[in-house]
Amino acid sequence: MDNTPLVRAIVEALMFLEHAEDDEIDPDTAVRGLEVISHELDALSQADRAEFRLVLERIAETSEESGYARQAREVPFMLWGEQ
């Protein structure tokens, strides 16, 4: 299975919640959403986290937007405090 679309969707959701303006989404709701996604992804095994990071790196490498590539590379730090 190609996990790229799933990982891309996770990146998009995280970035939306992280960068949404207060008039787009309530800040408390955004934080709760980030926490829920993070909590669920904490259940990944070390092997699955490594694969997740590889998919993120592929997404970053193939992105035509440097900002999006940077954001994709920041996701492991957002989730687990590691790169």
N, CA, C and O of each residue as an XYZ file, in Angstrom:
332
protein
N       0.844     -1.179      0.000
C       0.000      0.000      0.000
C       0.892      1.245      0.000
O       1.872      1.322      0.741
N       0.540      2.201     -0.831
C       1.249      3.476     -0.863
C       0.642      4.375      0.210
O      -0.500      4.819      0.089
N       1.420      4.640      1.262
C       0.937      5.449      2.385
C       1.050      6.948      2.139
O       0.645      7.738      2.993
N       1.583      7.354      1.009
C       1.816      8.773      0.761
C       0.546      9.614      0.888
O       0.590     10.645      1.559
N      -0.581      9.236      0.284
C      -1.782     10.067      0.435
C      -2.244     10.172      1.893
O      -2.704     11.233      2.315
N      -2.130      9.109      2.651
C      -2.518      9.127      4.056
C      -1.612     10.062      4.863
O      -2.098     10.855      5.669
N      -0.310      9.969      4.646
C       0.636     10.831      5.364
C       0.450     12.281      4.945
O       0.534     13.185      5.776
N       0.199     12.507      3.660
C      -0.062     13.867      3.179
C      -1.301     14.455      3.862
O      -1.313     15.629      4.232
N      -2.335     13.638      4.025
C      -3.556     14.089      4.693
C      -3.277     14.442      6.150
O      -3.828     15.413      6.670
N      -2.428     13.665      6.810
C      -2.062     13.959      8.190
C      -1.302     15.278      8.263
O      -1.571     16.104      9.136
N      -0.359     15.478      7.354
C       0.399     16.737      7.314
C      -0.550     17.903      7.104
O      -0.445     18.916      7.795
N      -1.468     17.778      6.169
C      -2.418     18.857      5.895
C      -3.270     19.167      7.119
O      -3.483     20.335      7.443
N      -3.761     18.135      7.801
C      -4.586     18.353      8.991
C      -3.782     19.031     10.092
O      -4.262     19.970     10.727
N      -2.563     18.558     10.319
C      -1.715     19.170     11.341
C      -1.429     20.635     11.029
O      -1.514     21.491     11.910
N      -1.095     20.918      9.786
C      -0.767     22.292      9.414
C      -1.997     23.196      9.489
O      -1.895     24.355      9.890
N      -3.153     22.665      9.104
C      -4.370     23.461      9.214
C      -4.638     23.822     10.668
O      -4.904     24.980     10.990
N      -4.566     22.827     11.543
C      -4.833     23.081     12.956
C      -3.778     23.990     13.575
O      -4.102     24.834     14.410
N      -2.541     23.829     13.183
C      -1.446     24.622     13.737
C      -1.516     26.093     13.303
O      -1.198     26.988     14.087
N      -1.931     26.338     12.060
C      -1.843     27.681     11.497
C      -3.193     28.366     11.272
O      -3.242     29.472     10.733
N      -4.282     27.723     11.677
C      -5.608     28.319     11.470
C      -5.752     29.586     12.303
O      -5.310     29.649     13.450
N      -6.364     30.571     11.715
C      -6.656     31.813     12.421
C      -7.806     31.571     13.403
O      -8.591     30.637     13.236
N      -7.894     32.411     14.414
C      -8.933     32.265     15.431
C     -10.339     32.325     14.849
O     -11.259     31.709     15.386
N     -10.513     33.067     13.749
C     -11.842     33.162     13.139
C     -12.139     31.962     12.232
O     -13.270     31.802     11.772
N     -11.134     31.121     11.974
C     -11.346     29.909     11.175
C     -11.716     28.712     12.056
O     -12.589     27.913     11.717
N     -11.028     28.615     13.192
C     -11.295     27.515     14.116
C     -10.930     27.981     15.523
O      -9.922     28.658     15.728
N     -11.753     27.613     16.467
C     -11.500     27.991     17.851
C     -10.127     27.456     18.282
O      -9.840     26.278     18.070
N      -9.280     28.290     18.877
C      -7.935     27.851     19.266
C      -7.932     26.624     20.180
O      -7.075     25.753     20.034
N      -8.868     26.546     21.111
C      -8.933     25.371     21.993
C      -9.275     24.113     21.207
O      -8.757     23.033     21.492
N     -10.148     24.257     20.220
C     -10.504     23.121     19.372
C      -9.310     22.691     18.529
O      -9.076     21.497     18.344
N      -8.557     23.659     18.020
C      -7.369     23.340     17.229
C      -6.351     22.573     18.073
O      -5.791     21.575     17.619
N      -6.115     23.032     19.286
C      -5.169     22.352     20.174
C      -5.650     20.942     20.484
O      -4.866     19.993     20.466
N      -6.932     20.810     20.767
C      -7.493     19.483     21.045
C      -7.308     18.560     19.837
O      -6.965     17.388     19.996
N      -7.535     19.086     18.639
C      -7.339     18.291     17.427
C      -5.898     17.840     17.261
O      -5.640     16.683     16.928
N      -4.955     18.753     17.493
C      -3.534     18.395     17.422
C      -3.185     17.319     18.439
O      -2.443     16.384     18.137
N      -3.723     17.458     19.643
C      -3.446     16.476     20.695
C      -4.006     15.102     20.350
O      -3.361     14.084     20.601
N      -5.204     15.071     19.776
C      -5.816     13.788     19.408
C      -5.003     13.094     18.315
O      -4.729     11.897     18.406
N      -4.621     13.845     17.287
C      -3.817     13.261     16.210
C      -2.493     12.760     16.766
O      -2.066     11.649     16.450
N      -1.847     13.563     17.585
C      -0.573     13.178     18.183
C      -0.720     11.932     19.040
O       0.106     11.022     18.968
N      -1.767     11.890     19.846
C      -2.007     10.727     20.706
C      -2.169      9.451     19.874
O      -1.596      8.411     20.200
N      -2.943      9.543     18.814
C      -3.159      8.360     17.974
C      -1.862      7.913     17.300
O      -1.593      6.716     17.197
N      -1.059      8.873     16.842
C       0.197      8.524     16.177
C       1.264      8.059     17.162
O       2.240      7.427     16.757
N       1.097      8.359     18.434
C       2.007      7.832     19.455
C       1.949      6.310     19.517
O       2.896      5.666     19.970
N       0.845      5.741     19.065
C       0.684      4.288     19.094
C       1.509      3.573     18.021
O       1.613      2.346     18.036
N       2.092      4.330     17.096
C       2.920      3.703     16.062
C       4.140      3.043     16.694
O       4.747      3.581     17.620
N       4.483      1.881     16.182
C       5.713      1.210     16.623
C       6.912      1.997     16.104
O       6.762      2.867     15.246
N       8.082      1.697     16.614
C       9.293      2.364     16.134
C       9.485      2.126     14.638
O       9.898      3.029     13.911
N       9.189      0.922     14.182
C       9.324      0.617     12.749
C       8.341      1.447     11.929
O       8.693      1.960     10.867
N       7.115      1.580     12.417
C       6.115      2.376     11.704
C       6.466      3.862     11.728
O       6.219      4.574     10.755
N       7.041      4.331     12.838
C       7.485      5.722     12.895
C       8.601      5.965     11.880
O       8.644      7.009     11.229
N       9.494      4.999     11.754
C      10.584      5.135     10.783
C      10.012      5.200      9.366
O      10.457      6.011      8.554
N       9.036      4.356      9.072
C       8.407      4.391      7.745
C       7.669      5.705      7.531
O       7.729      6.280      6.445
N       6.977      6.181      8.557
C       6.273      7.460      8.500
C       7.261      8.570      8.156
O       6.978      9.414      7.305
N       8.431      8.571      8.823
C       9.456      9.582      8.548
C       9.969      9.483      7.108
O      10.206     10.502      6.460
N      10.140      8.257      6.614
C      10.596      8.075      5.228
C       9.583      8.644      4.240
O       9.957      9.296      3.266
N       8.311      8.397      4.492
C       7.271      8.937      3.610
C       7.269     10.463      3.675
O       7.133     11.130      2.650
N       7.421     11.014      4.885
C       7.498     12.468      5.016
C       8.678     13.027      4.236
O       8.554     14.063      3.583
N       9.800     12.364      4.297
C      10.985     12.839      3.570
C      10.759     12.765      2.062
O      11.158     13.674      1.335
N      10.123     11.693      1.583
C       9.800     11.595      0.147
C       8.865     12.727     -0.263
O       9.039     13.333     -1.320
N       7.880     13.006      0.571
C       6.954     14.105      0.287
C       7.723     15.416      0.212
O       7.520     16.206     -0.710
N       8.605     15.649      1.178
C       9.390     16.888      1.203
C      10.281     16.995     -0.026
O      10.381     18.061     -0.633
N      10.927     15.897     -0.390
C      11.845     15.914     -1.537
C      11.133     16.173     -2.858
O      11.710     16.765     -3.771
N       9.904     15.740     -2.963
C       9.178     15.884     -4.230
C       8.286     17.125     -4.264
O       7.678     17.432     -5.289
N       8.212     17.828     -3.145
C       7.376     19.023     -3.085
C       8.010     20.150     -3.890
O       9.223     20.358     -3.848
N       7.182     20.862     -4.610
C       7.657     22.013     -5.369
C       7.661     23.274     -4.514
O       8.182     24.308     -4.934
N       7.084     23.195     -3.320
C       7.018     24.334     -2.417
C       7.955     24.102     -1.242
O       7.778     23.147     -0.486
N       8.945     24.962     -1.086
C       9.917     24.777     -0.009
C       9.261     24.885      1.367
O       9.677     24.201      2.302
N       8.247     25.729      1.502
C       7.542     25.852      2.773
C       6.842     24.568      3.165
O       6.860     24.172      4.330
N       6.225     23.920      2.192
C       5.538     22.653      2.467
C       6.556     21.578      2.818
O       6.326     20.776      3.723
N       7.675     21.558      2.110
C       8.726     20.588      2.393
C       9.231     20.761      3.824
O       9.422     19.779      4.542
N       9.444     21.993      4.230
C       9.911     22.279      5.596
C       8.880     21.802      6.607
O       9.231     21.188      7.614
N       7.618     22.081      6.343
C       6.565     21.660      7.258
C       6.504     20.141      7.371
O       6.338     19.607      8.468
N       6.635     19.448      6.256
C       6.614     17.983      6.284
C       7.763     17.447      7.128
O       7.598     16.480      7.871
N       8.915     18.075      7.011
C      10.077     17.626      7.789
C       9.935     17.945      9.282
O      10.590     17.313     10.110
N       9.099     18.904      9.627
C       8.892     19.282     11.028
C       7.884     18.388     11.758
O       7.803     18.426     12.985
N       7.133     17.603     11.029
C       6.071     16.801     11.640
C       6.596     15.861     12.735
O       5.991     15.822     13.806
N       7.677     15.104     12.535
C       8.133     14.236     13.634
C       8.455     15.019     14.906
O       8.190     14.542     16.010
N       9.020     16.210     14.759
C       9.308     17.036     15.931
C       8.009     17.478     16.609
O       7.913     17.471     17.836
N       7.015     17.860     15.810
C       5.717     18.251     16.361
C       5.090     17.110     17.153
O       4.505     17.321     18.215
N       5.222     15.894     16.616
C       4.563     14.742     17.221
C       5.333     14.148     18.385
O       4.765     13.840     19.433
N       6.641     13.990     18.186
C       7.424     13.212     19.137
C       8.620     13.953     19.705
O       9.379     13.393     20.496
N       8.797     15.213     19.308
C       9.911     15.977     19.816
C      11.256     15.495     19.304
O      12.284     15.690     19.953
N      11.246     14.878     18.163
C      12.483     14.360     17.580
C      12.454     14.579     16.080
O      11.389     14.772     15.494
N      13.602     14.551     15.471
C      13.688     14.680     14.009
C      14.045     13.371     13.388
O      14.164     13.279     12.166
